Amino acid sequence: MFAIIVGTHGLFAKELVRSCEMICGEQKNVRAVTLVPGEGPDDVVKKYEEAIKELDCSGGVLFLNDLFGGSPYNAACRLVIANEAYGIVTGVNLPMLIEMCSAQMMDEGLSIQELMEKAAEAGKSGMQFFHASQIADDDEEEDDL
């Protein structure tokens, strides 16, 4: 099984995990790590290391970070560089986390690279657009009938 660590600025990670659990139920192999004011990358590395000790990481660790180049990302890089079973995806969102929790339960034996690709695709496909003009166009088409 692979572990999921959501690492973000502020309390975003905790709330994202809580939101995921509202939809998917309790997640036992997922941890939220936060960077709060007054902390730096060294503090986040320690939090990541603590989370890794608590989780089943036999299938690797997938770090889902909020921002490329931010302190939670940079801290994760320090761990990922030393372990080929670890990977990072930035731009974490709820669809991405839900998909990864689902992949955890399915335990298809995917490599960390495959999981990273799946996470990125879920994050992208979870983004949709809607504008009032779409409704107006649909209404006009109905009037023409």
Salt bridges, closest charged atoms under 4 A:
GLU15 OE2 - ARG18 NH1 3.33
GLU26 OE1 - LYS28 NZ 3.67
GLU39 OE1 - LYS47 NZ 2.84
ASP42 OD1 - ARG78 NH2 2.65
GLU54 OE1 - ARG31 NE 2.94
ASP66 OD2 - HIS9 ND1 2.89
GLU99 OE2 - LYS118 NZ 3.86
GLU108 OE1 - LYS118 NZ 3.62
